[in-house]
């Protein structure tokens, strides 16, 4: 077996990018060595990496997939991944979908829709690539992934029209990565960029530009890599448009000085992106199901959060969005707590039909994420379920590091015994079967 084919842990990977070109230009980003220590470039077979998440780019239906994506999908198990993606819904532009890694050495595969670069929609293409990076990282954080591997998901199959230019893609990728790490570096330990090209100057120069190692280091790059002068930015006014501009703009497009008592120009609200609108509408639909809510509190003023799975059809609802809504409700419960922000969680599995039953590994993974995220604030998680679910779950629960916080009970009457003197809402008790 060759050296490259061995299984490699992400923690064993070392720094291997040389920083790119240098000149005397001003740095576009501040020097932050603590961020540089988290970013790595690695060359090798990504299927052999042992990590938490691998980000891959897939084509839309009816288009050829890239060779890299097909190799990874084949190693993970095509049927398993496609079945899970069909249940969640395939990713749209700027969205990310997380599936299990199955036969790979990674916990999760994060799929994004590979962006293209048509000249007519160049700005939309730029925004799509940036949203792919931010959505993939958000999804990795949601799954508690500490080591994230990025393949070059913007690469197109050979011969496909409108491929993304490598220099622009590398700059946009590193720019989005730097923006994320500036705000949320504590969520990740290592981020690997897989590059199997012998002389990948585009990626190395982009890394040196957005992750400089000292104040004397800067990167020489063309303006078109950053703003693409052939296609002016949306906020820039052309000479003809400046004559139709508001009275607060001169004819040459420059802002005019306001006169005395002149009101400021109205702020144009930021347009909501498609992923943001989808997430907002989905969370509204989940809230309307009335399946996740605060049922009351115990004698010490600690809220009791109930999750009634029998009201949720897993084939009609995005279960990852259900978990996102659960986290939001848990934050509300923690704020309402009158005893050190502690609260309880009750998951009711009784009365579930086959259409209501989520995958048991998915369920336990989410329960573990919930407990890990809120740490000691989650006092206890009660599971009301039938005997079969308990048998299947105990085998999975035995390997979890949060099993001491999970408790099985057979009925709602036993749940009431857990909260002597507590106040539970009667309507919710009737729904739970009391």
Secondary structure, 3 states (H helix, E strand, C coil): CCCCCCCEEHHHCCCCCCCCCCCCCCCCCCCCHHHHCCEEEECCCHHHEEEEEEEEEECCCCCCCCHHHHHHHHHHCHHHHHHHHHHHCCCCCCCEEEEECCCCCEEEEEEEECCCCCHHHHHHHHHHHHHHHHHHHHHHHHCCCCEEEECCCCCCCCCCCCCCCHHHHHHHHHHHHHHHHHHHHHHCCEEEEECCCCCCHHHHHHHHHHCCCCCCCCCCCCHHHHCCCCCCCCCCCCHHHHCCCCCCECCCCCECCCCCCCCCCCCCCCCCCHHHHHHHHHHHHHHHHCCEEEEEECCCCCEEEEEEHHHCCCCCCCHHHHHHHHHHHHHHHHHHCCCCCCEEEEEECCCCCHHHCCCHHHHHHHHHHHHHHHHHHEEEEEEECCHHHHHHHHHHHCCCCCHHHEEEECCHHHHHHHCCCCEECHHHHHHHCC
